[in-house]
């Protein structure tokens, strides 16, 4: 087996599952086939079952669905300029004060601060 074949991404695994579902194979057959070819890098049976069910329910996309939560948009030019302005105005300003002004979490601010 080639190294390329054993290093398939999740999306590639799902594309294979989708193909086999369209051919009428059961999740168990798909899993056994993938294990025989991919060995340790094959997806788990649970994942094969999940994606086979989704494709049987007319799902077309192999991509992950968007997840809930705040999008990662904290590191913006605008936020960097605001932080610079706050620090130049008061060098003793606390991280929590900047976080409160920008309406972001202190953890996100620390990530942003280390990226500057």
C-alpha positions in Angstrom: 0.0 0.0 0.0 1.4 3.4 -0.9 2.0 6.1 1.7 -0.4 8.4 -0.1 -3.3 5.9 0.2 -2.8 5.4 3.9 -2.8 9.2 4.6 -6.3 10.1 3.4 -8.0 13.1 4.9 -11.4 12.9 6.6 -13.0 14.4 3.5 -11.4 11.7 1.3 -12.6 9.0 3.7 -16.2 10.5 3.4 -16.0 10.6 -0.4 -15.1 6.8 -0.4 -18.0 6.1 2.0 -20.3 8.2 -0.2 -19.2 6.2 -3.3 -19.9 2.9 -1.6 -23.3 4.1 -0.3 -24.3 5.0 -3.8 -23.2 1.5 -4.9 -25.6 0.0 -2.3 -23.0 -1.3 0.2 -23.9 -1.5 3.9 -21.8 0.4 6.5 -20.3 -2.9 7.7 -19.2 -3.8 4.1 -17.8 -0.3 3.6 -15.9 -0.5 6.9 -14.4 -3.9 6.2 -13.4 -2.8 2.7 -11.7 0.3 4.0 -9.9 -1.5 6.8 -8.6 -4.1 4.3 -7.1 -1.3 2.2 -6.2 1.4 4.7 -5.5 -0.8 7.7 -4.8 1.4 10.8 -5.6 4.7 9.0 -9.2 3.6 8.2 -12.0 5.5 9.9 -13.7 3.9 12.8 -16.8 1.8 12.3 -18.8 4.4 14.2 -17.7 7.1 11.7 -18.5 4.9 8.7 -22.0 4.3 10.1 -22.6 8.0 10.8 -21.5 9.1 7.3 -23.2 6.2 5.5 -26.5 7.2 7.3 -26.0 10.8 6.3 -25.4 9.9 2.7 -28.4 7.6 2.6 -30.4 10.5 3.8 -29.5 12.4 0.6 -26.6 14.4 2.0 -24.2 15.4 -0.8 -21.4 17.4 1.0 -18.4 15.6 2.4 -17.4 18.7 4.3 -18.1 19.2 8.1 -21.1 21.3 8.9 -20.4 24.7 10.5 -20.1 24.5 14.3 -21.8 26.8 16.7 -19.8 29.3 18.5 -18.0 32.5 18.0 -16.1 32.7 14.7 -12.4 33.3 14.9 -12.3 36.9 13.9 -10.5 38.4 16.8 -7.2 39.0 15.0 -8.2 41.9 12.8 -6.3 45.0 11.8 -8.9 47.0 13.6 -8.4 45.2 16.9 -4.6 45.4 16.6 -4.9 49.2 16.1 -7.3 49.5 19.0 -5.0 47.6 21.3 -2.1 49.7 20.2 -4.1 52.8 20.9 -5.1 51.6 24.4 -1.5 50.6 25.3 0.0 53.9 24.0 -2.6 55.8 26.0 -2.0 53.9 29.2 0.9 51.5 29.5 -0.5 50.1 32.7 -3.8 49.0 31.1 -4.8 45.5 32.2 -5.6 42.7 29.7 -9.1 42.3 31.2 -9.7 46.0 30.6 -8.7 45.7 26.9 -10.8 42.5 26.6 -13.8 44.4 28.1 -13.4 47.3 25.7 -13.1 45.0 22.6 -15.8 42.7 23.9 -13.7 39.6 23.6 -12.6 37.0 26.1 -9.3 37.4 27.9 -8.1 34.1 26.4 -8.8 35.4 22.9 -7.1 38.6 23.7 -4.0 36.7 24.9 -3.9 34.8 21.6 -4.3 38.1 19.7 -1.6 39.8 21.9 0.9 37.0 21.2 0.3 37.2 17.5 1.2 40.9 17.3 
